[in-house]
């Protein structure tokens, strides 16, 4: 079923289906900090706005320091270079590019006219806060499979959720306590949301990265 969906989307794009132009369709804020004693964080993020979609990815290189940072950078470079491919192929190519590195845990999402398509491997916590009929925000947590991209890739199963303007997405490395997912999000200021979540849920025992985005 998943592959049929991907083929249908490819057919629509190839045969001239008019997709939404995604320039200026998202705003986001990012906070990242290396663990004490390290110069560079091994947690990295990518936001890439393409003609037909928005690509968001967070990669956490195993361990800390320069080797972890290199693995995360290589992962995001591979995803960026293959952003026009289906999610499964993107992550498989990313996996192949990391075989000589420590590997990473990863969460990657593509946002287009059909919603949010995502894949998560390992302990990147990701979720979407969606407005419901009462105006409050309902949380949809991104499901993740255990594994390591570059070393122990699980069977990949892309997932899909619907999205609307105003929805808020958050991606956090394991340097953020995953309890943040239960937080009630108020307002639309992504910088303020990121600042508050970071201050409340940041751990001191790991590199930390938090990305907060809102669809416009």
ZISUL-V196092 format. One record per residue. RES is the residue in one letter. PSI is psi as a letter, one per 40 degrees, with the letter a starting at -180 (none if undefined). NEAR is the number of other C-alpha atoms within 10 Angstrom. Layout:
# ZISUL-V196092
RES&PSI&NEAR  RES&PSI&NEAR
This chain:
# ZISUL-V196092
X&d&6  X&d&11  X&d&12  X&d&9  X&d&10  X&d&15  X&d&13  X&d&12  X&d&14  X&d&15  X&d&12  X&d&12  X&d&13  X&d&9  X&f&8  X&e&8  X&h&11  X&h&10  X&i&14  X&h&13  X&h&15  X&e&18  X&h&12  X&f&9  X&e&14  X&i&16  X&i&15  X&i&17  X&i&17  X&h&19  X&h&15  X&i&20  X&h&19  X&i&20  X&i&19  X&h&12  X&e&8  X&i&13  X&d&12  X&i&19  X&i&26  X&e&31  X&h&34  X&i&27  X&i&25  X&h&19  X&h&20  X&h&14  X&h&19  X&i&14  X&d&12  X&e&18  X&i&24  X&h&20  X&h&22  X&h&23  X&i&23  X&h&29  X&h&34  X&h&32  X&h&31  X&h&19  X&a&17  X&i&20  X&a&19  X&d&15  X&d&18  X&d&23  X&d&23  X&d&21  X&d&29  X&d&28  X&d&21  X&d&19  X&d&33  X&d&22  X&d&15  X&d&19  X&d&25  X&d&18  X&d&12  X&f&16  X&e&19  X&e&15  X&i&14  X&i&17  X&d&23  X&d&17  X&d&15  X&d&18  X&d&26  X&d&16  X&d&19  X&d&24  X&d&20  X&d&15  X&e&18  X&e&20  X&d&14  X&e&10  X&a&19  X&d&19  X&i&29  X&i&34  X&i&27  X&i&29  X&h&27  X&h&26  X&i&23  X&h&23  X&h&21  X&a&20  X&e&15  X&e&15  X&a&14  X&h&19  X&h&18  X&i&24  X&h&22  X&h&28  X&h&24  X&a&22  X&f&21  X&h&24  X&h&25  X&i&26  X&i&18  X&h&24  X&h&22  X&h&20  X&h&17  X&a&9  X&d&7  X&e&6  X&e&8  X&i&13  X&h&18  X&h&15  X&h&19  X&h&14  X&h&16  X&h&20  X&i&18  X&i&21  X&i&16  X&i&14  X&i&19  X&h&20  X&h&30  X&e&23  X&d&16  X&g&14  X&h&18  X&i&13  X&h&11  X&h&16  X&g&15  X&i&19  X&i&16  X&h&16  X&i&14  X&i&13  X&i&20  X&i&14  X&h&12  X&d&17  X&i&18  X&h&28  X&i&22  X&h&24  X&h&26  X&h&31  X&i&31  X&e&22  X&e&24  X&h&25  X&h&17  X&e&17  X&e&9  X&d&18  X&d&20  X&e&9  X&h&11  X&h&11  X&h&17  X&i&10  X&i&9  X&e&13  X&h&16  X&d&20  X&d&16  X&d&14  X&d&19  X&d&20  X&d&16  X&d&12  X&d&18  X&d&22  X&d&10  X&d&12  X&e&14  X&h&23  X&i&15  X&e&13  X&e&12  X&i&20  X&i&27  X&h&25  X&h&27  X&h&27  X&h&27  X&h&25  X&i&25  X&h&21  X&h&17  X&none&13
